[in-house]
Amino acid sequence: MVERRSVTSTDVAREAGVSRTTVSFVLNGTSTANISTETRHRVLEVAARLGYTPSAAARALRRGQSDVVLCLLPQWPIHTAAGDYLEQLAYAFNVCDLTFVVHPHTPSTRLSEMWKRLRPAAVLTFDELTPQERIDTEQAGLPIVTVMLIESVETHANIGEYTNETLGRLQAQHLVDNGHLRLGYAYPDDPHLQYFAKARLSGVQQVTARTALTNPVVVQVALTAISATEAIKAWRRDLVTAVCAFNDEVAIALLCALHGSGLESPRDLAVIGIDDIPAASLSIPPLTTVRRSMTDMAQQTAIAVLQRLDRFPPAFWSAPAPAEVIERFTT
């Protein structure tokens, strides 16, 4: 089977009986070119009939940049929450006629070479660039939008309701409001999650300090039955009555370990997670957790990028809803 080749501007020019330059002027809407209305209509009709689509690479070369928003993604494990956030970012930028491209941000990433290949309209980062990376990016004339999901550093996006400290505070305050005076914290064992975990634990500690409680008992928990069981034993020895888990996956591991040990939540140990993943409502018992809107979070991130590009967000985007506790049966 012979593969059909792509239609080019040469094909359109030949069929319309004009030059390639005329085709370029018409399809790019160049108003200064002296081209008759009849010729413009003929070129557009031929382009539509042949199914010609201008090259994105060519457009980027002409304009000096593309419609790409390049996301430099740290070495985050792409669990349910991170995957949802990236998916919603892609949708948000698509509505704004921008293409969202994700690239790993590692010590071996050579940004100067990437700028030459992609010519992005803007660069979105979730961690700090090195001094050399910042120099390379600024020399390329690219706007940098940094979105830090913690409170201790400056960020360009309005995500105050969604910082990791906020999530930890919501967890701890819910448990304190329910009468728990001795809290534990289930810390993840994955080193790539430290960025989030430290901030969430800080939020929990802020609540215990504000309410004159002792610091939470922190135990590292791997996603295994043995690790979760040992953590529960440690908390019970320290008279902990409720645990803030790093996320829903860790919380569900604790629920499984409680069941395997003949214990129940919340009777023997209250547990609260973060993210409200689909499995949270299906666990036994259904998990109390903290929910944040990934759609709202993505839109706020996109707005920060649009502002750097002097563009306006869609009028139908609404103000972000605050993160909230979804109370089920483990607290």
VENFEN-V655240 format. One line per field, one symbol per residue. ss: DSSP state (H for helix, E for strand, C for the rest). phi: phi as a letter, one per 30 degrees, with the letter a starting at -180 (. if undefined). burial: I if it has 24 or more other C-alpha atoms within 12 Angstrom, else O. A space follows every 10 residues. Layout:
BEGIN
ss->???
phi->???
burial->???
END
This chain:
BEGIN
ss->CCCCCCCCHH HHHHHHCCCH HHHHHHHCCC CCCCCCHHHH HHHHHHHHHH CCCCCHHHHH HHHCCCCEEE EEECCCCCCH HHHHHHHHHH HHHHHCCCEE EEEECCCCCC HHHHHHHHCC CEEEECCCCC HHHHHHHHHC CCEEEECCCC CCCCCCCCCH HHCHHHHHHH HHHHHHHCCC CCEEEEEECC HHHHHHHHHH HHHHHHHHHH CCCCCCEEEE ECCCHHHHHH HHHHHHHCCC CEEEECCHHH HHHHHHHHHH CCCCCCCCCE EECCCCCHHH HCCCCCCEEE ECCHHHHHHH HHHHHHHHCC CCCCCCCCCC CCCEEECCCC C
phi->.ddddddcdd ddddddibdd ddeddddcid ddddbdddde ddddddeddd idbedddddd dddiaccdcc cdcdddddde dddddddddd dddddcibcc bcbdcbeddc dedddddchd daccbcbddd eddddddddd icdcccccdb cdbdbccdce dbdddedddd edddddddjd cbccbccdcd ddcdeddddd dddddddddd cicdeddcbd bddbdddddd dddddddcid cabcdeaddd dddddddddd cicbccecad bbcbjhdedd dcdcdeddac cbdddddddd ddddddddch bcdedddcdd dddbdcdbbc b
burial->OOOOOOOOII IIIOIIOIOO OIIIIIIOOO OOOOOOOOOI OIIIOIIOOO OIIIOOOOOO OOOOIIIIII IIIIOIOOOO IIOIIIOIII IIIOOIOIII IIIIIOOOOO IOOIIOOIII IIIIIIIIIO OOIIOOIOOI OIIIIIIIII IOOOIIIIII IIIIIIIIII IIIIIIOOOI IIIIIIIIOO OOOOIIIIII IIIIIIIIOO OOOOIIIIII IIIOOOIIII IIIIIIOOOI IIIIIIIIII IIIIIIIIIO OOOIIIOIII IIIIIIIOII OOIIIIIIII IIIIIIIIII IIIIIIOIIO OOIOOOOOOO OOIIIIIIII I
END
